Amino acid sequence: MTDTKHFSQESFGYMRLSQILKLIPVSKATWWNGCKTGQFPKPYKLGPRITAWKTSDIYQCLQQFQLSRENKSG
């Protein structure tokens, strides 16, 4: 029997900004500033008018926020 890792479907693909802002409640300006400063994941250009972020990067970012919140409250 081979050892396989199970990945949730959320960890694959890309997310658009509107989807991200539902998970991370900040303004568009705050999000873009965070991307420029390195606070948030870097965007990828998928087309001339399409910018998206790797879903795995977004969920990793959410985990980091949870850890920092737990450290501040505990």
PDB file of N, CA, C and O in Angstrom:
ATOM      1  N   MET A   1       0.845  -1.183   0.000  1.00  0.00           N
ATOM      2  CA  MET A   1       0.000   0.000   0.000  1.00  0.00           C
ATOM      3  C   MET A   1       0.888   1.244   0.000  1.00  0.00           C
ATOM      4  O   MET A   1       1.824   1.351   0.792  1.00  0.00           O
ATOM      5  N   THR A   2       0.589   2.157  -0.876  1.00  0.00           N
ATOM      6  CA  THR A   2       1.395   3.369  -0.966  1.00  0.00           C
ATOM      7  C   THR A   2       0.861   4.432  -0.028  1.00  0.00           C
ATOM      8  O   THR A   2      -0.341   4.522   0.224  1.00  0.00           O
ATOM      9  N   ASP A   3       1.764   5.219   0.475  1.00  0.00           N
ATOM     10  CA  ASP A   3       1.389   6.305   1.372  1.00  0.00           C
ATOM     11  C   ASP A   3       1.025   7.517   0.539  1.00  0.00           C
ATOM     12  O   ASP A   3       1.877   8.044  -0.177  1.00  0.00           O
ATOM     13  N   THR A   4      -0.204   7.969   0.612  1.00  0.00           N
ATOM     14  CA  THR A   4      -0.628   9.147  -0.149  1.00  0.00           C
ATOM     15  C   THR A   4      -1.085  10.225   0.795  1.00  0.00           C
ATOM     16  O   THR A   4      -1.697   9.950   1.827  1.00  0.00           O
ATOM     17  N   LYS A   5      -0.790  11.434   0.441  1.00  0.00           N
ATOM     18  CA  LYS A   5      -1.248  12.571   1.240  1.00  0.00           C
ATOM     19  C   LYS A   5      -2.565  13.059   0.668  1.00  0.00           C
ATOM     20  O   LYS A   5      -2.756  13.097  -0.547  1.00  0.00           O
ATOM     21  N   HIS A   6      -3.452  13.423   1.543  1.00  0.00           N
ATOM     22  CA  HIS A   6      -4.752  13.931   1.104  1.00  0.00           C
ATOM     23  C   HIS A   6      -4.737  15.449   1.171  1.00  0.00           C
ATOM     24  O   HIS A   6      -4.421  16.040   2.204  1.00  0.00           O
ATOM     25  N   PHE A   7      -5.079  16.054   0.076  1.00  0.00           N
ATOM     26  CA  PHE A   7      -5.140  17.507   0.000  1.00  0.00           C
ATOM     27  C   PHE A   7      -6.584  17.911  -0.214  1.00  0.00           C
ATOM     28  O   PHE A   7      -7.317  17.269  -0.967  1.00  0.00           O
ATOM     29  N   SER A   8      -6.982  18.968   0.448  1.00  0.00           N
ATOM     30  CA  SER A   8      -8.330  19.470   0.221  1.00  0.00           C
ATOM     31  C   SER A   8      -8.363  20.186  -1.119  1.00  0.00           C
ATOM     32  O   SER A   8      -7.345  20.694  -1.590  1.00  0.00           O
ATOM     33  N   GLN A   9      -9.525  20.219  -1.718  1.00  0.00           N
ATOM     34  CA  GLN A   9      -9.661  20.873  -3.018  1.00  0.00           C
ATOM     35  C   GLN A   9      -9.353  22.353  -2.932  1.00  0.00           C
ATOM     36  O   GLN A   9      -8.984  22.969  -3.932  1.00  0.00           O
ATOM     37  N   GLU A  10      -9.503  22.942  -1.733  1.00  0.00           N
ATOM     38  CA  GLU A  10      -9.250  24.364  -1.587  1.00  0.00           C
ATOM     39  C   GLU A  10      -7.791  24.725  -1.803  1.00  0.00           C
ATOM     40  O   GLU A  10      -7.478  25.886  -2.068  1.00  0.00           O
ATOM     41  N   SER A  11      -6.894  23.756  -1.696  1.00  0.00           N
ATOM     42  CA  SER A  11      -5.471  24.077  -1.782  1.00  0.00           C
ATOM     43  C   SER A  11      -4.962  24.157  -3.214  1.00  0.00           C
ATOM     44  O   SER A  11      -3.788  24.461  -3.425  1.00  0.00           O
ATOM     45  N   PHE A  12      -5.799  23.898  -4.191  1.00  0.00           N
ATOM     46  CA  PHE A  12      -5.388  23.941  -5.587  1.00  0.00           C
ATOM     47  C   PHE A  12      -6.059  25.106  -6.318  1.00  0.00           C
ATOM     48  O   PHE A  12      -7.133  25.561  -5.926  1.00  0.00           O
ATOM     49  N   GLY A  13      -5.426  25.570  -7.359  1.00  0.00           N
ATOM     50  CA  GLY A  13      -6.028  26.586  -8.202  1.00  0.00           C
ATOM     51  C   GLY A  13      -5.692  28.002  -7.772  1.00  0.00           C
ATOM     52  O   GLY A  13      -4.744  28.252  -7.028  1.00  0.00           O
ATOM     53  N   TYR A  14      -6.506  28.912  -8.270  1.00  0.00           N
ATOM     54  CA  TYR A  14      -6.303  30.334  -8.034  1.00  0.00           C
ATOM     55  C   TYR A  14      -7.575  30.967  -7.506  1.00  0.00           C
ATOM     56  O   TYR A  14      -8.675  30.460  -7.723  1.00  0.00           O
ATOM     57  N   MET A  15      -7.409  32.081  -6.811  1.00  0.00           N
ATOM     58  CA  MET A  15      -8.543  32.845  -6.305  1.00  0.00           C
ATOM     59  C   MET A  15      -8.459  34.271  -6.831  1.00  0.00           C
ATOM     60  O   MET A  15      -7.376  34.842  -6.964  1.00  0.00           O
ATOM     61  N   ARG A  16      -9.618  34.827  -7.123  1.00  0.00           N
ATOM     62  CA  ARG A  16      -9.694  36.224  -7.529  1.00  0.00           C
ATOM     63  C   ARG A  16      -9.854  37.086  -6.283  1.00  0.00           C
ATOM     64  O   ARG A  16     -10.168  36.581  -5.205  1.00  0.00           O
ATOM     65  N   LEU A  17      -9.639  38.381  -6.435  1.00  0.00           N
ATOM     66  CA  LEU A  17      -9.663  39.303  -5.304  1.00  0.00           C
ATOM     67  C   LEU A  17     -11.005  39.288  -4.573  1.00  0.00           C
ATOM     68  O   LEU A  17     -11.029  39.326  -3.343  1.00  0.00           O
ATOM     69  N   SER A  18     -12.105  39.232  -5.290  1.00  0.00           N
ATOM     70  CA  SER A  18     -13.417  39.238  -4.636  1.00  0.00           C
ATOM     71  C   SER A  18     -13.583  38.032  -3.714  1.00  0.00           C
ATOM     72  O   SER A  18     -14.214  38.145  -2.663  1.00  0.00           O
ATOM     73  N   GLN A  19     -13.028  36.881  -4.090  1.00  0.00           N
ATOM     74  CA  GLN A  19     -13.099  35.688  -3.250  1.00  0.00           C
ATOM     75  C   GLN A  19     -12.223  35.845  -2.002  1.00  0.00           C
ATOM     76  O   GLN A  19     -12.601  35.432  -0.906  1.00  0.00           O
ATOM     77  N   ILE A  20     -11.066  36.439  -2.189  1.00  0.00           N
ATOM     78  CA  ILE A  20     -10.123  36.624  -1.081  1.00  0.00           C
ATOM     79  C   ILE A  20     -10.699  37.567  -0.044  1.00  0.00           C
ATOM     80  O   ILE A  20     -10.590  37.320   1.157  1.00  0.00           O
ATOM     81  N   LEU A  21     -11.312  38.650  -0.505  1.00  0.00           N
ATOM     82  CA  LEU A  21     -11.840  39.653   0.420  1.00  0.00           C
ATOM     83  C   LEU A  21     -13.016  39.126   1.246  1.00  0.00           C
ATOM     84  O   LEU A  21     -13.365  39.719   2.267  1.00  0.00           O
ATOM     85  N   LYS A  22     -13.628  38.023   0.817  1.00  0.00           N
ATOM     86  CA  LYS A  22     -14.664  37.378   1.633  1.00  0.00           C
ATOM     87  C   LYS A  22     -14.026  36.620   2.801  1.00  0.00           C
ATOM     88  O   LYS A  22     -14.643  36.456   3.854  1.00  0.00           O
ATOM     89  N   LEU A  23     -12.789  36.161   2.606  1.00  0.00           N
ATOM     90  CA  LEU A  23     -12.075  35.418   3.654  1.00  0.00           C
ATOM     91  C   LEU A  23     -11.266  36.335   4.559  1.00  0.00           C
ATOM     92  O   LEU A  23     -11.170  36.112   5.766  1.00  0.00           O
ATOM     93  N   ILE A  24     -10.685  37.372   3.957  1.00  0.00           N
ATOM     94  CA  ILE A  24      -9.844  38.319   4.692  1.00  0.00           C
ATOM     95  C   ILE A  24     -10.506  39.686   4.580  1.00  0.00           C
ATOM     96  O   ILE A  24     -10.375  40.348   3.550  1.00  0.00           O
ATOM     97  N   PRO A  25     -11.211  40.118   5.613  1.00  0.00           N
ATOM     98  CA  PRO A  25     -12.014  41.350   5.521  1.00  0.00           C
ATOM     99  C   PRO A  25     -11.176  42.633   5.610  1.00  0.00           C
ATOM    100  O   PRO A  25     -11.113  43.279   6.656  1.00  0.00           O
ATOM    101  N   VAL A  26     -10.546  42.978   4.507  1.00  0.00           N
ATOM    102  CA  VAL A  26      -9.821  44.242   4.386  1.00  0.00           C
ATOM    103  C   VAL A  26     -10.290  44.920   3.100  1.00  0.00           C
ATOM    104  O   VAL A  26     -10.942  44.298   2.261  1.00  0.00           O
ATOM    105  N   SER A  27      -9.957  46.179   2.958  1.00  0.00           N
ATOM    106  CA  SER A  27     -10.336  46.894   1.737  1.00  0.00           C
ATOM    107  C   SER A  27      -9.408  46.485   0.593  1.00  0.00           C
ATOM    108  O   SER A  27      -8.349  45.898   0.813  1.00  0.00           O
ATOM    109  N   LYS A  28      -9.824  46.804  -0.616  1.00  0.00           N
ATOM    110  CA  LYS A  28      -8.981  46.517  -1.784  1.00  0.00           C
ATOM    111  C   LYS A  28      -7.647  47.234  -1.679  1.00  0.00           C
ATOM    112  O   LYS A  28      -6.603  46.661  -1.991  1.00  0.00           O
ATOM    113  N   ALA A  29      -7.678  48.485  -1.241  1.00  0.00           N
ATOM    114  CA  ALA A  29      -6.442  49.271  -1.122  1.00  0.00           C
ATOM    115  C   ALA A  29      -5.503  48.646  -0.097  1.00  0.00           C
ATOM    116  O   ALA A  29      -4.296  48.561  -0.326  1.00  0.00           O
ATOM    117  N   THR A  30      -6.054  48.209   1.031  1.00  0.00           N
ATOM    118  CA  THR A  30      -5.238  47.567   2.054  1.00  0.00           C
ATOM    119  C   THR A  30      -4.633  46.275   1.521  1.00  0.00           C
ATOM    120  O   THR A  30      -3.467  45.977   1.777  1.00  0.00           O
ATOM    121  N   TRP A  31      -5.431  45.506   0.775  1.00  0.00           N
ATOM    122  CA  TRP A  31      -4.923  44.255   0.197  1.00  0.00           C
ATOM    123  C   TRP A  31      -3.768  44.527  -0.760  1.00  0.00           C
ATOM    124  O   TRP A  31      -2.717  43.893  -0.664  1.00  0.00           O
ATOM    125  N   TRP A  32      -3.960  45.469  -1.683  1.00  0.00           N
ATOM    126  CA  TRP A  32      -2.908  45.753  -2.664  1.00  0.00           C
ATOM    127  C   TRP A  32      -1.654  46.307  -1.985  1.00  0.00           C
ATOM    128  O   TRP A  32      -0.541  45.957  -2.375  1.00  0.00           O
ATOM    129  N   ASN A  33      -1.818  47.155  -0.985  1.00  0.00           N
ATOM    130  CA  ASN A  33      -0.650  47.658  -0.245  1.00  0.00           C
ATOM    131  C   ASN A  33       0.071  46.522   0.460  1.00  0.00           C
ATOM    132  O   ASN A  33       1.302  46.488   0.487  1.00  0.00           O
ATOM    133  N   GLY A  34      -0.685  45.595   1.030  1.00  0.00           N
ATOM    134  CA  GLY A  34      -0.092  44.434   1.685  1.00  0.00           C
ATOM    135  C   GLY A  34       0.666  43.539   0.713  1.00  0.00           C
ATOM    136  O   GLY A  34       1.690  42.956   1.066  1.00  0.00           O
ATOM    137  N   CYS A  35       0.159  43.435  -0.510  1.00  0.00           N
ATOM    138  CA  CYS A  35       0.867  42.655  -1.535  1.00  0.00           C
ATOM    139  C   CYS A  35       2.190  43.333  -1.901  1.00  0.00           C
ATOM    140  O   CYS A  35       3.200  42.660  -2.109  1.00  0.00           O
ATOM    141  N   LYS A  36       2.180  44.659  -1.976  1.00  0.00           N
ATOM    142  CA  LYS A  36       3.404  45.402  -2.314  1.00  0.00           C
ATOM    143  C   LYS A  36       4.450  45.300  -1.214  1.00  0.00           C
ATOM    144  O   LYS A  36       5.645  45.234  -1.500  1.00  0.00           O
ATOM    145  N   THR A  37       4.007  45.285   0.057  1.00  0.00           N
ATOM    146  CA  THR A  37       4.944  45.262   1.174  1.00  0.00           C
ATOM    147  C   THR A  37       5.355  43.841   1.569  1.00  0.00           C
ATOM    148  O   THR A  37       6.283  43.668   2.360  1.00  0.00           O
ATOM    149  N   GLY A  38       4.682  42.832   1.034  1.00  0.00           N
ATOM    150  CA  GLY A  38       5.008  41.454   1.373  1.00  0.00           C
ATOM    151  C   GLY A  38       4.184  40.885   2.513  1.00  0.00           C
ATOM    152  O   GLY A  38       4.385  39.737   2.911  1.00  0.00           O
ATOM    153  N   GLN A  39       3.258  41.672   3.041  1.00  0.00           N
ATOM    154  CA  GLN A  39       2.384  41.191   4.109  1.00  0.00           C
ATOM    155  C   GLN A  39       1.416  40.125   3.582  1.00  0.00           C
ATOM    156  O   GLN A  39       1.092  39.171   4.289  1.00  0.00           O
ATOM    157  N   PHE A  40       0.960  40.293   2.345  1.00  0.00           N
ATOM    158  CA  PHE A  40       0.043  39.358   1.705  1.00  0.00           C
ATOM    159  C   PHE A  40       0.753  38.694   0.529  1.00  0.00           C
ATOM    160  O   PHE A  40       1.761  39.211   0.048  1.00  0.00           O
ATOM    161  N   PRO A  41       0.240  37.551   0.058  1.00  0.00           N
ATOM    162  CA  PRO A  41       0.889  36.834  -1.048  1.00  0.00           C
ATOM    163  C   PRO A  41       0.954  37.652  -2.333  1.00  0.00           C
ATOM    164  O   PRO A  41       0.159  38.564  -2.559  1.00  0.00           O
ATOM    165  N   LYS A  42       1.923  37.296  -3.160  1.00  0.00           N
ATOM    166  CA  LYS A  42       2.088  38.005  -4.422  1.00  0.00           C
ATOM    167  C   LYS A  42       1.041  37.558  -5.441  1.00  0.00           C
ATOM    168  O   LYS A  42       0.657  36.388  -5.468  1.00  0.00           O
ATOM    169  N   PRO A  43       0.583  38.481  -6.275  1.00  0.00           N
ATOM    170  CA  PRO A  43      -0.407  38.141  -7.297  1.00  0.00           C
ATOM    171  C   PRO A  43       0.250  37.550  -8.551  1.00  0.00           C
ATOM    172  O   PRO A  43       1.447  37.722  -8.784  1.00  0.00           O
ATOM    173  N   TYR A  44      -0.552  36.863  -9.338  1.00  0.00           N
ATOM    174  CA  TYR A  44      -0.113  36.303 -10.616  1.00  0.00           C
ATOM    175  C   TYR A  44      -1.019  36.842 -11.703  1.00  0.00           C
ATOM    176  O   TYR A  44      -2.240  36.868 -11.546  1.00  0.00           O
ATOM    177  N   LYS A  45      -0.423  37.272 -12.808  1.00  0.00           N
ATOM    178  CA  LYS A  45      -1.194  37.734 -13.961  1.00  0.00           C
ATOM    179  C   LYS A  45      -1.516  36.519 -14.823  1.00  0.00           C
ATOM    180  O   LYS A  45      -0.616  35.892 -15.383  1.00  0.00           O
ATOM    181  N   LEU A  46      -2.801  36.188 -14.928  1.00  0.00           N
ATOM    182  CA  LEU A  46      -3.229  35.051 -15.743  1.00  0.00           C
ATOM    183  C   LEU A  46      -3.647  35.479 -17.138  1.00  0.00           C
ATOM    184  O   LEU A  46      -3.806  34.643 -18.027  1.00  0.00           O
ATOM    185  N   GLY A  47      -3.820  36.751 -17.328  1.00  0.00           N
ATOM    186  CA  GLY A  47      -4.213  37.301 -18.612  1.00  0.00           C
ATOM    187  C   GLY A  47      -4.070  38.805 -18.552  1.00  0.00           C
ATOM    188  O   GLY A  47      -3.691  39.349 -17.514  1.00  0.00           O
ATOM    189  N   PRO A  48      -4.369  39.496 -19.656  1.00  0.00           N
ATOM    190  CA  PRO A  48      -4.212  40.950 -19.675  1.00  0.00           C
ATOM    191  C   PRO A  48      -5.024  41.673 -18.604  1.00  0.00           C
ATOM    192  O   PRO A  48      -4.584  42.696 -18.078  1.00  0.00           O
ATOM    193  N   ARG A  49      -6.200  41.152 -18.279  1.00  0.00           N
ATOM    194  CA  ARG A  49      -7.040  41.808 -17.273  1.00  0.00           C
ATOM    195  C   ARG A  49      -7.426  40.851 -16.144  1.00  0.00           C
ATOM    196  O   ARG A  49      -8.433  41.053 -15.466  1.00  0.00           O
ATOM    197  N   ILE A  50      -6.616  39.811 -15.950  1.00  0.00           N
ATOM    198  CA  ILE A  50      -6.930  38.820 -14.924  1.00  0.00           C
ATOM    199  C   ILE A  50      -5.756  38.677 -13.970  1.00  0.00           C
ATOM    200  O   ILE A  50      -4.673  38.240 -14.359  1.00  0.00           O
ATOM    201  N   THR A  51      -5.982  39.047 -12.726  1.00  0.00           N
ATOM    202  CA  THR A  51      -4.996  38.871 -11.670  1.00  0.00           C
ATOM    203  C   THR A  51      -5.594  37.923 -10.650  1.00  0.00           C
ATOM    204  O   THR A  51      -6.763  38.048 -10.286  1.00  0.00           O
ATOM    205  N   ALA A  52      -4.792  36.973 -10.188  1.00  0.00           N
ATOM    206  CA  ALA A  52      -5.270  36.002  -9.209  1.00  0.00           C
ATOM    207  C   ALA A  52      -4.128  35.620  -8.273  1.00  0.00           C
ATOM    208  O   ALA A  52      -2.964  35.937  -8.517  1.00  0.00           O
ATOM    209  N   TRP A  53      -4.491  34.939  -7.209  1.00  0.00           N
ATOM    210  CA  TRP A  53      -3.523  34.493  -6.213  1.00  0.00           C
ATOM    211  C   TRP A  53      -3.667  32.992  -6.056  1.00  0.00           C
ATOM    212  O   TRP A  53      -4.770  32.460  -6.173  1.00  0.00           O
ATOM    213  N   LYS A  54      -2.563  32.303  -5.793  1.00  0.00           N
ATOM    214  CA  LYS A  54      -2.621  30.866  -5.569  1.00  0.00           C
ATOM    215  C   LYS A  54      -3.450  30.599  -4.315  1.00  0.00           C
ATOM    216  O   LYS A  54      -3.230  31.210  -3.269  1.00  0.00           O
ATOM    217  N   THR A  55      -4.387  29.695  -4.434  1.00  0.00           N
ATOM    218  CA  THR A  55      -5.251  29.360  -3.312  1.00  0.00           C
ATOM    219  C   THR A  55      -4.431  28.865  -2.122  1.00  0.00           C
ATOM    220  O   THR A  55      -4.728  29.195  -0.974  1.00  0.00           O
ATOM    221  N   SER A  56      -3.414  28.085  -2.399  1.00  0.00           N
ATOM    222  CA  SER A  56      -2.574  27.578  -1.308  1.00  0.00           C
ATOM    223  C   SER A  56      -1.889  28.726  -0.562  1.00  0.00           C
ATOM    224  O   SER A  56      -1.731  28.664   0.657  1.00  0.00           O
ATOM    225  N   ASP A  57      -1.483  29.773  -1.286  1.00  0.00           N
ATOM    226  CA  ASP A  57      -0.867  30.940  -0.640  1.00  0.00           C
ATOM    227  C   ASP A  57      -1.859  31.662   0.261  1.00  0.00           C
ATOM    228  O   ASP A  57      -1.496  32.129   1.340  1.00  0.00           O
ATOM    229  N   ILE A  58      -3.115  31.753  -0.182  1.00  0.00           N
ATOM    230  CA  ILE A  58      -4.141  32.448   0.600  1.00  0.00           C
ATOM    231  C   ILE A  58      -4.431  31.683   1.883  1.00  0.00           C
ATOM    232  O   ILE A  58      -4.527  32.285   2.952  1.00  0.00           O
ATOM    233  N   TYR A  59      -4.570  30.363   1.792  1.00  0.00           N
ATOM    234  CA  TYR A  59      -4.844  29.581   2.998  1.00  0.00           C
ATOM    235  C   TYR A  59      -3.654  29.577   3.949  1.00  0.00           C
ATOM    236  O   TYR A  59      -3.835  29.530   5.166  1.00  0.00           O
ATOM    237  N   GLN A  60      -2.455  29.625   3.414  1.00  0.00           N
ATOM    238  CA  GLN A  60      -1.259  29.739   4.254  1.00  0.00           C
ATOM    239  C   GLN A  60      -1.261  31.088   4.979  1.00  0.00           C
ATOM    240  O   GLN A  60      -0.920  31.166   6.159  1.00  0.00           O
ATOM    241  N   CYS A  61      -1.643  32.136   4.271  1.00  0.00           N
ATOM    242  CA  CYS A  61      -1.742  33.473   4.862  1.00  0.00           C
ATOM    243  C   CYS A  61      -2.771  33.472   5.994  1.00  0.00           C
ATOM    244  O   CYS A  61      -2.524  34.051   7.052  1.00  0.00           O
ATOM    245  N   LEU A  62      -3.916  32.832   5.782  1.00  0.00           N
ATOM    246  CA  LEU A  62      -4.944  32.748   6.815  1.00  0.00           C
ATOM    247  C   LEU A  62      -4.427  32.008   8.046  1.00  0.00           C
ATOM    248  O   LEU A  62      -4.718  32.408   9.173  1.00  0.00           O
ATOM    249  N   GLN A  63      -3.674  30.948   7.847  1.00  0.00           N
ATOM    250  CA  GLN A  63      -3.117  30.197   8.972  1.00  0.00           C
ATOM    251  C   GLN A  63      -2.143  31.060   9.767  1.00  0.00           C
ATOM    252  O   GLN A  63      -2.124  31.002  10.997  1.00  0.00           O
ATOM    253  N   GLN A  64      -1.339  31.854   9.076  1.00  0.00           N
ATOM    254  CA  GLN A  64      -0.398  32.740   9.763  1.00  0.00           C
ATOM    255  C   GLN A  64      -1.138  33.775  10.598  1.00  0.00           C
ATOM    256  O   GLN A  64      -0.713  34.089  11.710  1.00  0.00           O
ATOM    257  N   PHE A  65      -2.243  34.310  10.075  1.00  0.00           N
ATOM    258  CA  PHE A  65      -3.041  35.277  10.833  1.00  0.00           C
ATOM    259  C   PHE A  65      -3.624  34.621  12.083  1.00  0.00           C
ATOM    260  O   PHE A  65      -3.637  35.226  13.155  1.00  0.00           O
ATOM    261  N   GLN A  66      -4.107  33.383  11.946  1.00  0.00           N
ATOM    262  CA  GLN A  66      -4.667  32.678  13.098  1.00  0.00           C
ATOM    263  C   GLN A  66      -3.603  32.461  14.164  1.00  0.00           C
ATOM    264  O   GLN A  66      -3.858  32.661  15.351  1.00  0.00           O
ATOM    265  N   LEU A  67      -2.414  32.055  13.742  1.00  0.00           N
ATOM    266  CA  LEU A  67      -1.329  31.830  14.699  1.00  0.00           C
ATOM    267  C   LEU A  67      -0.950  33.116  15.416  1.00  0.00           C
ATOM    268  O   LEU A  67      -0.729  33.111  16.627  1.00  0.00           O
ATOM    269  N   SER A  68      -0.874  34.226  14.673  1.00  0.00           N
ATOM    270  CA  SER A  68      -0.494  35.490  15.298  1.00  0.00           C
ATOM    271  C   SER A  68      -1.583  35.971  16.255  1.00  0.00           C
ATOM    272  O   SER A  68      -1.275  36.561  17.291  1.00  0.00           O
ATOM    273  N   ARG A  69      -2.850  35.728  15.924  1.00  0.00           N
ATOM    274  CA  ARG A  69      -3.940  36.100  16.821  1.00  0.00           C
ATOM    275  C   ARG A  69      -3.887  35.279  18.098  1.00  0.00           C
ATOM    276  O   ARG A  69      -4.102  35.802  19.191  1.00  0.00           O
ATOM    277  N   GLU A  70      -3.597  33.972  17.955  1.00  0.00           N
ATOM    278  CA  GLU A  70      -3.529  33.093  19.120  1.00  0.00           C
ATOM    279  C   GLU A  70      -2.364  33.498  20.018  1.00  0.00           C
ATOM    280  O   GLU A  70      -2.484  33.467  21.243  1.00  0.00           O
ATOM    281  N   ASN A  71      -1.241  33.876  19.417  1.00  0.00           N
ATOM    282  CA  ASN A  71      -0.086  34.285  20.197  1.00  0.00           C
ATOM    283  C   ASN A  71      -0.336  35.596  20.941  1.00  0.00           C
ATOM    284  O   ASN A  71       0.153  35.783  22.055  1.00  0.00           O
ATOM    285  N   LYS A  72      -1.091  36.497  20.329  1.00  0.00           N
ATOM    286  CA  LYS A  72      -1.381  37.789  20.968  1.00  0.00           C
ATOM    287  C   LYS A  72      -2.388  37.615  22.106  1.00  0.00           C
ATOM    288  O   LYS A  72      -2.288  38.289  23.131  1.00  0.00           O
ATOM    289  N   SER A  73      -3.355  36.716  21.930  1.00  0.00           N
ATOM    290  CA  SER A  73      -4.372  36.553  22.960  1.00  0.00           C
ATOM    291  C   SER A  73      -3.922  35.607  24.076  1.00  0.00           C
ATOM    292  O   SER A  73      -4.479  35.644  25.174  1.00  0.00           O
ATOM    293  N   GLY A  74      -2.938  34.773  23.815  1.00  0.00           N
ATOM    294  CA  GLY A  74      -2.537  33.776  24.809  1.00  0.00           C
ATOM    295  C   GLY A  74      -1.321  34.104  25.513  1.00  0.00           C
ATOM    296  O   GLY A  74      -0.882  33.342  26.375  1.00  0.00           O
TER     297      GLY A  74
END
